[in-house]
Amino acid sequence: SNSDVSGPGGLFDLDATLPLVAIQFVLLMIILNIVLYNPLLTIIEERKEYILLNLGKASELLSEANKLTSQYEQELNDVRKEAQLEITNSQKIHKEILEIELN
């Protein structure tokens, strides 16, 4: 029974197939490296650079948008103050005209 496992076709055959499988594996790794991994890594690196560039542009645009928003809000507040001043002045003038007409 033990001779069945230790004979040919057992768990480990250390004949010429082991170096052949090792050589095939190394060749497969070299071919995959040339055909698949290097182009894939190049594409991934280009995509990473593209994303970083777009993130930088988006950050600049967001900063510019925030700056313009604060500028517009300041201008809007100034216009509101001017409009309120004009309303107050118009009310004073109208009140003076009414007082003159009543007297």
Biotite code that builds the C-alpha atoms (Angstrom):
import biotite.structure as struc

atoms = struc.array([
    struc.Atom([0.000, 0.000, 0.000], chain_id="A", res_id=1, res_name="SER", atom_name="CA", element="C"),
    struc.Atom([2.843, 2.404, 0.822], chain_id="A", res_id=2, res_name="ASN", atom_name="CA", element="C"),
    struc.Atom([4.613, 1.486, -2.413], chain_id="A", res_id=3, res_name="SER", atom_name="CA", element="C"),
    struc.Atom([1.685, 2.857, -4.400], chain_id="A", res_id=4, res_name="ASP", atom_name="CA", element="C"),
    struc.Atom([2.247, 6.379, -3.063], chain_id="A", res_id=5, res_name="VAL", atom_name="CA", element="C"),
    struc.Atom([6.031, 6.381, -3.277], chain_id="A", res_id=6, res_name="SER", atom_name="CA", element="C"),
    struc.Atom([6.239, 4.978, -6.783], chain_id="A", res_id=7, res_name="GLY", atom_name="CA", element="C"),
    struc.Atom([5.866, 6.852, -10.091], chain_id="A", res_id=8, res_name="PRO", atom_name="CA", element="C"),
    struc.Atom([2.982, 9.294, -10.093], chain_id="A", res_id=9, res_name="GLY", atom_name="CA", element="C"),
    struc.Atom([3.249, 9.904, -6.362], chain_id="A", res_id=10, res_name="GLY", atom_name="CA", element="C"),
    struc.Atom([2.871, 13.169, -4.563], chain_id="A", res_id=11, res_name="LEU", atom_name="CA", element="C"),
    struc.Atom([6.164, 14.635, -5.827], chain_id="A", res_id=12, res_name="PHE", atom_name="CA", element="C"),
    struc.Atom([7.876, 13.567, -9.017], chain_id="A", res_id=13, res_name="ASP", atom_name="CA", element="C"),
    struc.Atom([11.354, 15.019, -9.166], chain_id="A", res_id=14, res_name="LEU", atom_name="CA", element="C"),
    struc.Atom([12.150, 14.098, -12.705], chain_id="A", res_id=15, res_name="ASP", atom_name="CA", element="C"),
    struc.Atom([12.510, 16.391, -15.739], chain_id="A", res_id=16, res_name="ALA", atom_name="CA", element="C"),
    struc.Atom([9.013, 17.884, -15.358], chain_id="A", res_id=17, res_name="THR", atom_name="CA", element="C"),
    struc.Atom([9.906, 20.056, -12.352], chain_id="A", res_id=18, res_name="LEU", atom_name="CA", element="C"),
    struc.Atom([12.564, 22.171, -14.164], chain_id="A", res_id=19, res_name="PRO", atom_name="CA", element="C"),
    struc.Atom([10.285, 22.286, -17.225], chain_id="A", res_id=20, res_name="LEU", atom_name="CA", element="C"),
    struc.Atom([7.373, 23.645, -15.136], chain_id="A", res_id=21, res_name="VAL", atom_name="CA", element="C"),
    struc.Atom([9.707, 26.157, -13.487], chain_id="A", res_id=22, res_name="ALA", atom_name="CA", element="C"),
    struc.Atom([10.960, 27.357, -16.882], chain_id="A", res_id=23, res_name="ILE", atom_name="CA", element="C"),
    struc.Atom([7.380, 27.617, -18.185], chain_id="A", res_id=24, res_name="GLN", atom_name="CA", element="C"),
    struc.Atom([6.375, 29.628, -15.131], chain_id="A", res_id=25, res_name="PHE", atom_name="CA", element="C"),
    struc.Atom([9.301, 32.055, -15.531], chain_id="A", res_id=26, res_name="VAL", atom_name="CA", element="C"),
    struc.Atom([8.537, 32.440, -19.255], chain_id="A", res_id=27, res_name="LEU", atom_name="CA", element="C"),
    struc.Atom([4.870, 33.043, -18.476], chain_id="A", res_id=28, res_name="LEU", atom_name="CA", element="C"),
    struc.Atom([5.789, 35.724, -15.935], chain_id="A", res_id=29, res_name="MET", atom_name="CA", element="C"),
    struc.Atom([8.130, 37.454, -18.418], chain_id="A", res_id=30, res_name="ILE", atom_name="CA", element="C"),
    struc.Atom([5.492, 37.386, -21.170], chain_id="A", res_id=31, res_name="ILE", atom_name="CA", element="C"),
    struc.Atom([2.761, 38.638, -18.821], chain_id="A", res_id=32, res_name="LEU", atom_name="CA", element="C"),
    struc.Atom([5.055, 41.374, -17.595], chain_id="A", res_id=33, res_name="ASN", atom_name="CA", element="C"),
    struc.Atom([5.719, 42.567, -21.139], chain_id="A", res_id=34, res_name="ILE", atom_name="CA", element="C"),
    struc.Atom([2.211, 42.107, -22.546], chain_id="A", res_id=35, res_name="VAL", atom_name="CA", element="C"),
    struc.Atom([-0.024, 42.890, -19.591], chain_id="A", res_id=36, res_name="LEU", atom_name="CA", element="C"),
    struc.Atom([1.539, 44.368, -16.477], chain_id="A", res_id=37, res_name="TYR", atom_name="CA", element="C"),
    struc.Atom([3.744, 47.122, -17.953], chain_id="A", res_id=38, res_name="ASN", atom_name="CA", element="C"),
    struc.Atom([1.025, 48.564, -20.246], chain_id="A", res_id=39, res_name="PRO", atom_name="CA", element="C"),
    struc.Atom([-1.495, 48.286, -17.428], chain_id="A", res_id=40, res_name="LEU", atom_name="CA", element="C"),
    struc.Atom([0.803, 50.089, -15.002], chain_id="A", res_id=41, res_name="LEU", atom_name="CA", element="C"),
    struc.Atom([1.439, 52.779, -17.621], chain_id="A", res_id=42, res_name="THR", atom_name="CA", element="C"),
    struc.Atom([-2.300, 53.298, -18.111], chain_id="A", res_id=43, res_name="ILE", atom_name="CA", element="C"),
    struc.Atom([-2.860, 53.423, -14.346], chain_id="A", res_id=44, res_name="ILE", atom_name="CA", element="C"),
    struc.Atom([-0.084, 56.004, -13.938], chain_id="A", res_id=45, res_name="GLU", atom_name="CA", element="C"),
    struc.Atom([-1.482, 58.161, -16.786], chain_id="A", res_id=46, res_name="GLU", atom_name="CA", element="C"),
    struc.Atom([-4.946, 57.967, -15.217], chain_id="A", res_id=47, res_name="ARG", atom_name="CA", element="C"),
    struc.Atom([-3.520, 58.970, -11.843], chain_id="A", res_id=48, res_name="LYS", atom_name="CA", element="C"),
    struc.Atom([-1.808, 62.009, -13.373], chain_id="A", res_id=49, res_name="GLU", atom_name="CA", element="C"),
    struc.Atom([-5.025, 62.940, -15.218], chain_id="A", res_id=50, res_name="TYR", atom_name="CA", element="C"),
    struc.Atom([-7.050, 62.720, -12.010], chain_id="A", res_id=51, res_name="ILE", atom_name="CA", element="C"),
    struc.Atom([-4.519, 64.770, -10.037], chain_id="A", res_id=52, res_name="LEU", atom_name="CA", element="C"),
    struc.Atom([-4.467, 67.418, -12.770], chain_id="A", res_id=53, res_name="LEU", atom_name="CA", element="C"),
    struc.Atom([-8.270, 67.617, -12.799], chain_id="A", res_id=54, res_name="ASN", atom_name="CA", element="C"),
    struc.Atom([-8.385, 67.792, -9.008], chain_id="A", res_id=55, res_name="LEU", atom_name="CA", element="C"),
    struc.Atom([-5.956, 70.713, -9.118], chain_id="A", res_id=56, res_name="GLY", atom_name="CA", element="C"),
    struc.Atom([-8.066, 72.494, -11.726], chain_id="A", res_id=57, res_name="LYS", atom_name="CA", element="C"),
    struc.Atom([-11.242, 71.824, -9.752], chain_id="A", res_id=58, res_name="ALA", atom_name="CA", element="C"),
    struc.Atom([-9.629, 73.202, -6.613], chain_id="A", res_id=59, res_name="SER", atom_name="CA", element="C"),
    struc.Atom([-8.596, 76.371, -8.456], chain_id="A", res_id=60, res_name="GLU", atom_name="CA", element="C"),
    struc.Atom([-12.093, 76.800, -9.906], chain_id="A", res_id=61, res_name="LEU", atom_name="CA", element="C"),
    struc.Atom([-13.678, 76.277, -6.500], chain_id="A", res_id=62, res_name="LEU", atom_name="CA", element="C"),
    struc.Atom([-11.370, 78.861, -4.969], chain_id="A", res_id=63, res_name="SER", atom_name="CA", element="C"),
    struc.Atom([-12.222, 81.332, -7.734], chain_id="A", res_id=64, res_name="GLU", atom_name="CA", element="C"),
    struc.Atom([-15.954, 80.624, -7.308], chain_id="A", res_id=65, res_name="ALA", atom_name="CA", element="C"),
    struc.Atom([-15.727, 81.233, -3.557], chain_id="A", res_id=66, res_name="ASN", atom_name="CA", element="C"),
    struc.Atom([-13.865, 84.484, -4.174], chain_id="A", res_id=67, res_name="LYS", atom_name="CA", element="C"),
    struc.Atom([-16.477, 85.673, -6.699], chain_id="A", res_id=68, res_name="LEU", atom_name="CA", element="C"),
    struc.Atom([-19.318, 84.650, -4.381], chain_id="A", res_id=69, res_name="THR", atom_name="CA", element="C"),
    struc.Atom([-17.930, 86.691, -1.505], chain_id="A", res_id=70, res_name="SER", atom_name="CA", element="C"),
    struc.Atom([-17.327, 89.620, -3.861], chain_id="A", res_id=71, res_name="GLN", atom_name="CA", element="C"),
    struc.Atom([-20.916, 89.459, -5.173], chain_id="A", res_id=72, res_name="TYR", atom_name="CA", element="C"),
    struc.Atom([-22.304, 89.173, -1.656], chain_id="A", res_id=73, res_name="GLU", atom_name="CA", element="C"),
    struc.Atom([-20.337, 92.276, -0.629], chain_id="A", res_id=74, res_name="GLN", atom_name="CA", element="C"),
    struc.Atom([-21.594, 94.186, -3.670], chain_id="A", res_id=75, res_name="GLU", atom_name="CA", element="C"),
    struc.Atom([-25.156, 93.051, -2.942], chain_id="A", res_id=76, res_name="LEU", atom_name="CA", element="C"),
    struc.Atom([-24.888, 94.266, 0.653], chain_id="A", res_id=77, res_name="ASN", atom_name="CA", element="C"),
    struc.Atom([-23.541, 97.628, -0.564], chain_id="A", res_id=78, res_name="ASP", atom_name="CA", element="C"),
    struc.Atom([-26.411, 97.989, -3.054], chain_id="A", res_id=79, res_name="VAL", atom_name="CA", element="C"),
    struc.Atom([-28.950, 97.094, -0.368], chain_id="A", res_id=80, res_name="ARG", atom_name="CA", element="C"),
    struc.Atom([-27.499, 99.741, 1.950], chain_id="A", res_id=81, res_name="LYS", atom_name="CA", element="C"),
    struc.Atom([-27.642, 102.321, -0.850], chain_id="A", res_id=82, res_name="GLU", atom_name="CA", element="C"),
    struc.Atom([-31.232, 101.348, -1.664], chain_id="A", res_id=83, res_name="ALA", atom_name="CA", element="C"),
    struc.Atom([-32.237, 101.605, 2.001], chain_id="A", res_id=84, res_name="GLN", atom_name="CA", element="C"),
    struc.Atom([-30.580, 105.041, 2.175], chain_id="A", res_id=85, res_name="LEU", atom_name="CA", element="C"),
    struc.Atom([-32.478, 106.138, -0.946], chain_id="A", res_id=86, res_name="GLU", atom_name="CA", element="C"),
    struc.Atom([-35.766, 104.892, 0.541], chain_id="A", res_id=87, res_name="ILE", atom_name="CA", element="C"),
    struc.Atom([-35.084, 106.761, 3.766], chain_id="A", res_id=88, res_name="THR", atom_name="CA", element="C"),
    struc.Atom([-34.215, 109.953, 1.858], chain_id="A", res_id=89, res_name="ASN", atom_name="CA", element="C"),
    struc.Atom([-37.333, 109.621, -0.300], chain_id="A", res_id=90, res_name="SER", atom_name="CA", element="C"),
    struc.Atom([-39.486, 109.164, 2.794], chain_id="A", res_id=91, res_name="GLN", atom_name="CA", element="C"),
    struc.Atom([-37.951, 112.303, 4.367], chain_id="A", res_id=92, res_name="LYS", atom_name="CA", element="C"),
    struc.Atom([-38.559, 114.323, 1.210], chain_id="A", res_id=93, res_name="ILE", atom_name="CA", element="C"),
    struc.Atom([-42.130, 113.035, 0.937], chain_id="A", res_id=94, res_name="HIS", atom_name="CA", element="C"),
    struc.Atom([-42.763, 113.868, 4.586], chain_id="A", res_id=95, res_name="LYS", atom_name="CA", element="C"),
    struc.Atom([-41.374, 117.404, 4.109], chain_id="A", res_id=96, res_name="GLU", atom_name="CA", element="C"),
    struc.Atom([-43.572, 117.912, 1.036], chain_id="A", res_id=97, res_name="ILE", atom_name="CA", element="C"),
    struc.Atom([-46.638, 116.787, 2.978], chain_id="A", res_id=98, res_name="LEU", atom_name="CA", element="C"),
    struc.Atom([-45.795, 119.138, 5.844], chain_id="A", res_id=99, res_name="GLU", atom_name="CA", element="C"),
    struc.Atom([-45.369, 122.043, 3.447], chain_id="A", res_id=100, res_name="ILE", atom_name="CA", element="C"),
    struc.Atom([-48.702, 121.274, 1.741], chain_id="A", res_id=101, res_name="GLU", atom_name="CA", element="C"),
    struc.Atom([-50.502, 121.006, 5.072], chain_id="A", res_id=102, res_name="LEU", atom_name="CA", element="C"),
    struc.Atom([-49.107, 124.296, 6.332], chain_id="A", res_id=103, res_name="ASN", atom_name="CA", element="C"),
])
